[in-house]
Amino acid sequence: MSYKAKTFVILTPGFPKDESDTTCLPMLQSFIRSLNEKFPQLTVIILAFQYPYFKKTYQWCGNSVISFNGRNRGGLSKLFLMLNWYAALKKIHRADKINGLLSLWYAECALVGKRFADKYQITHHCWMWGQDAKKGNKYVPLARLKPHELIAFSDFLRDEFEKNYGIRPVHVITPGINEKEFSFSDTEKDIDIIAAGSLIPLKQYDVFIQIIAEIKKHRPLVKVVLIGEGREKNKLETLIAIQGLQSNIILTGELSHSEVLQKMQRARVFLHPSSYEGFGIVCIEALYCGAEVISFVKPMYTEIENWHIVTNKEEMIRKAIDILRKPKTEYKSIVPYKIEETVEKFSELFSF
């Protein structure tokens, strides 16, 4: 099937500085690569508002990226940046008529995207991934997106946005697994419990350490890996020492995306103690790697095999111990959502 050439512009706060920058929004990277593969005649242009920390136009996997080096500056700098973003869109539209605009997330990208799309009558949608659905988002009354313009990352996020703003997003499009990014081998399941994410208060890795301390009472040799960087790293190292878990928990720091997936393949349980999560992309990656997932937040109304939802720390402890009691040979790769399905849903919205 042939497709008429179209130009699709993605507005995002950040984007990889080059093709080796695998830790910056790996889900967005996977989405764009799959979009390129499915619709090779579609011209994809990415505007990166805040990161990378340089200002230039460069190529990423055959796609044009325009970075503005915003660095999350405020005040007059923010105003001038927004004018630059708008001017860049006008320049693209003059050269290659823009057929669709996608904003990540409901913040400055959505505000600029909405204003530009309304003026030039372009299809625009905002894909909300997480904290933009929480109370206090100043961009909601500024951008005033309509329900049909809003895409939630999960059923949970759609409900959360409606609860906080009285507006129910019409669309739900989940992240998906790109099976081509995984290289499986006969790896031994030699990590009992793994977690991965930014070391920030929202993720509750202090609770994670408390949980491991309790599990150690039942399984003294429990092997645990925590992947990530963040401002709570020193605090977590102190907690690990206080609990006497230095021989049980390894803090790896930041790893490349492929290294994270390799670690997941060695794990039996993926613990996700976050108090709030739009979806938890790492959770479906862990499922595909054969780990069972335990989390506090349920992203979708439907049940997902081997993804266990608990309501408190005690339930998380019990569930983890139950899973670890199973033979190490009992594991199954689960694919709840594929990236190809994600791309297909966007193609329907934007008529690629």
C-alpha positions in Angstrom: 0.0 0.0 0.0 1.3 3.5 -0.9 0.8 6.5 1.3 0.6 10.1 0.3 3.7 12.0 1.6 2.8 13.9 4.7 4.7 15.9 7.4 4.2 14.9 11.0 5.7 17.1 13.7 6.3 16.0 17.3 6.8 18.6 20.1 8.6 17.2 23.1 10.5 18.7 26.1 13.4 16.4 25.4 14.9 14.1 22.8 18.2 12.1 22.5 21.2 14.2 21.6 22.3 11.5 19.2 21.6 7.8 18.4 23.8 6.6 21.3 21.6 8.5 23.9 19.4 5.5 24.6 18.3 6.6 28.1 16.4 9.7 27.0 12.7 8.7 26.5 13.3 5.2 25.1 9.6 4.8 24.5 9.5 7.8 22.3 12.5 6.6 20.4 10.8 3.2 19.9 7.6 4.9 18.7 9.4 7.0 16.1 11.5 4.1 14.8 8.3 2.0 14.4 6.5 5.0 12.8 9.4 5.3 10.2 9.2 1.6 9.5 5.4 1.5 9.1 5.1 4.7 7.1 8.4 5.3 5.2 6.9 8.1 3.2 5.9 10.1 6.3 8.3 13.0 7.1 8.8 13.1 10.8 10.2 16.3 12.4 11.0 16.5 16.1 11.1 19.8 18.0 13.0 19.3 21.3 12.2 22.3 23.5 14.4 21.9 26.6 17.0 19.1 26.0 19.6 18.4 24.4 21.6 21.3 25.8 22.6 22.7 22.5 20.8 24.6 19.8 20.9 23.1 16.3 19.2 21.0 13.7 20.5 17.4 13.5 19.6 14.0 12.2 18.4 11.1 14.4 17.7 7.8 12.6 17.0 9.6 9.4 14.6 12.1 11.1 15.2 15.9 11.5 15.5 17.1 15.0 15.5 20.8 16.0 16.8 21.4 19.5 16.4 24.8 21.3 18.5 24.4 24.4 15.7 25.6 26.6 17.2 24.2 29.9 13.9 24.8 31.6 14.6 28.5 31.9 11.7 30.8 33.0 10.8 34.4 32.8 11.6 36.4 29.7 13.8 33.6 28.5 10.8 31.3 28.4 8.8 33.8 26.5 11.5 34.2 23.8 11.8 30.4 23.6 8.1 30.0 23.0 8.3 32.6 20.2 11.2 30.7 18.7 9.2 27.4 18.9 6.3 29.0 17.1 8.5 30.6 14.5 10.1 27.2 13.8 6.7 25.7 13.2 5.8 28.4 10.8 9.0 27.8 8.9 8.3 24.1 8.6 4.7 24.7 7.6 5.8 27.0 4.8 8.4 24.5 3.5 6.5 21.3 4.1 2.8 21.6 4.9 2.3 20.2 8.3 -0.4 17.6 8.4 -0.3 16.6 12.0 1.1 17.9 15.4 1.6 15.7 18.4 2.5 17.3 21.7 4.2 15.6 24.6 2.9 16.3 27.3 0.1 18.6 28.6 2.5 21.5 29.2 4.3 24.1 27.1 4.4 21.8 24.1 0.6 21.4 24.2 0.2 25.2 24.5 2.3 26.0 21.5 0.9 23.1 19.5 -2.7 24.0 20.2 -2.2 27.7 19.3 -0.4 26.8 16.1 -2.8 24.0 15.1 -5.9 26.2 15.7 -4.5 29.1 13.6 -3.5 26.9 10.6 -6.3 24.3 11.0 -4.0 21.4 11.6 -4.9 18.1 13.4 -3.3 18.3 16.9 -3.3 15.8 19.8 -1.6 15.9 23.1 -0.3 12.6 24.5 -0.4 12.7 28.3 2.1 10.3 30.0 1.8 11.0 33.7 2.2 13.9 36.0 0.5 16.3 33.6 -2.8 14.8 34.7 -2.2 15.7 38.3 -3.8 18.7 40.1 -2.2 22.1 39.6 -1.2 21.9 35.9 -1.2 25.5 34.9 -1.3 24.7 31.2 -4.7 23.1 31.3 -6.6 26.5 31.6 -4.1 28.1 29.3 -4.2 25.7 26.4 -7.9 24.6 26.9 -7.6 21.4 24.8 -10.8 19.7 23.9 -11.5 16.1 25.0 -11.0 14.8 21.4 -7.6 16.4 21.3 -6.4 14.5 24.5 -4.8 11.1 24.5 -4.2 9.4 27.8 -1.4 6.9 28.3 -3.6 4.6 30.3 -7.1 4.1 31.8 -5.8 5.3 35.1 -4.5 8.5 33.6 -7.8 9.2 31.8 -9.7 8.8 35.1 -7.1 10.9 36.9 -7.4 13.8 34.5 -11.2 13.7 34.5 -11.2 13.7 38.4 -8.9 16.7 38.5 -10.2 18.8 35.6 -13.7 17.5 34.8 -12.6 16.7 31.2 -12.4 13.1 30.0 -9.9 12.4 27.3 -11.5 10.7 24.4 -8.5 8.5 23.5 -6.4 6.1 25.4 -3.2 4.9 23.6 -0.8 2.8 25.7 2.9 2.3 25.2 4.0 -0.9 23.5 6.8 -3.4 23.3 9.2 -3.3 20.3 10.3 -7.0 20.2 13.2 -6.1 17.9 14.9 -4.2 20.7 15.3 -7.4 22.8 17.9 -10.0 22.3 17.1 -13.0 24.3 19.7 -15.6 25.4 19.6 -18.5 27.8 20.3 -16.2 30.7 20.0 -17.6 34.2 17.4 -16.0 36.5 20.1 -15.0 39.1 18.5 -11.7 40.2 15.6 -12.2 42.6 14.2 -8.7 42.6 14.9 -5.7 40.3 13.6 -2.1 40.1 14.4 0.7 37.7 13.6 4.4 37.5 14.6 7.9 38.6 15.7 8.0 42.2 13.1 10.7 43.2 10.5 10.8 46.0 7.6 9.9 43.7 9.1 6.5 43.0 9.3 5.6 46.7 12.5 3.7 46.6 12.7 4.2 50.4 9.7 2.0 50.6 11.4 -0.4 48.2 14.3 -0.7 50.7 12.0 -1.3 53.6 10.3 -4.1 51.6 13.6 -5.7 50.8 14.6 -5.6 54.5 11.4 -7.5 55.4 11.9 -10.0 52.5 15.5 -10.6 53.8 14.0 -12.0 57.1 12.5 -14.8 55.0 15.2 -15.0 52.3 18.6 -13.9 53.8 20.5 -14.3 50.5 18.0 -12.3 48.4 19.7 -10.7 45.5 18.4 -7.3 44.5 19.3 -4.7 41.8 18.2 -1.1 41.7 18.8 0.8 38.5 18.7 4.5 38.2 20.1 7.9 39.1 18.6 10.8 41.0 18.7 13.3 43.9 17.7 10.6 46.4 20.7 8.4 45.7 22.7 9.4 48.8 19.6 9.0 51.0 19.0 5.5 49.6 22.6 4.5 50.1 22.3 5.6 53.8 19.0 3.6 54.2 20.6 0.5 52.7 23.5 0.8 55.2 21.1 1.3 58.2 19.1 -1.8 57.2 22.3 -3.8 56.7 21.5 -4.6 53.0 24.8 -3.8 51.5 25.4 -7.4 50.5 21.8 -7.7 49.1 21.2 -4.6 47.1 23.3 -3.4 44.2 22.8 0.3 43.0 24.0 0.3 39.4 23.5 4.0 38.6 22.2 4.9 35.2 22.5 2.2 32.5 21.9 2.2 28.8 18.4 1.0 27.7 19.9 -2.3 26.3 21.7 -2.9 29.6 18.5 -2.4 31.6 16.7 -5.0 29.4 19.6 -7.4 29.9 19.3 -7.0 33.7 15.6 -7.5 33.5 16.1 -10.8 31.7 18.0 -12.1 34.7 15.3 -11.0 37.2 12.4 -13.0 38.7 10.5 -10.1 40.2 10.1 -6.5 39.1 9.0 -4.3 42.0 7.5 -0.9 41.1 6.7 1.0 44.4 5.8 4.3 42.7 2.9 6.1 44.3 1.8 7.5 41.0 2.4 6.3 37.5 0.9 7.1 34.1 1.6 3.6 32.9 5.0 2.3 33.9 6.8 1.4 30.6 9.5 -0.5 32.5 6.7 -2.8 33.8 5.7 -4.1 30.4 9.4 -4.4 29.5 10.0 -6.5 32.6 7.0 -8.7 31.7 8.4 -9.3 28.3 11.7 -10.2 29.9 10.0 -12.9 31.9 9.8 -11.2 35.3 6.6 -10.9 37.3 5.6 -7.4 38.2 4.2 -6.0 41.4 3.0 -2.4 41.7 0.7 -0.2 43.6 -0.9 1.5 40.6 -3.1 -0.4 38.1 -2.8 1.3 34.7 -5.6 -0.5 32.8 -9.1 -1.7 33.6 -8.3 -5.1 32.2 -6.0 -7.5 34.0 -2.5 -8.1 32.6 -1.0 -11.5 33.1 1.8 -11.7 35.7 1.3 -8.0 36.7 0.1 -8.1 40.3 -1.6 -5.0 41.8 -1.3 -4.6 45.6 -2.6 -1.9 47.9 0.1 -1.6 50.5 3.6 -2.5 51.5 2.7 -5.6 53.4 0.8 -7.1 50.3 3.8 -6.3 48.2 6.1 -8.2 50.6 3.8 -11.2 50.6 3.4 -11.3 46.9 7.2 -11.0 46.2 7.9 -13.9 48.7 5.2 -16.1 47.0 6.8 -15.5 43.6 10.3 -16.2 44.8 9.2 -19.5 46.3 8.4 -20.8 42.8 11.0 -22.8 40.9 13.5 -20.6 39.0 12.5 -22.4 35.8 8.9 -21.1 36.0 8.8 -17.9 34.0 6.9 -16.7 31.0 7.4 -13.8 28.5 4.2 -11.6 28.3 3.5 -9.0 25.6 0.4 -7.1 26.7 0.9 -4.3 24.1 3.0 -4.0 21.0 4.5 -0.8 19.6 3.1 -1.6 16.2 -0.4 -1.4 17.8 0.5 2.0 19.3 1.6 3.3 15.9 -1.5 1.9 14.2 -3.8 3.8 16.6 -1.9 7.1 15.9 -2.2 6.5 12.1 -5.9 6.3 12.5 -6.0 9.6 14.5 -3.8 11.5 12.0 -4.8 9.6 8.8 -1.3 8.7 7.8 
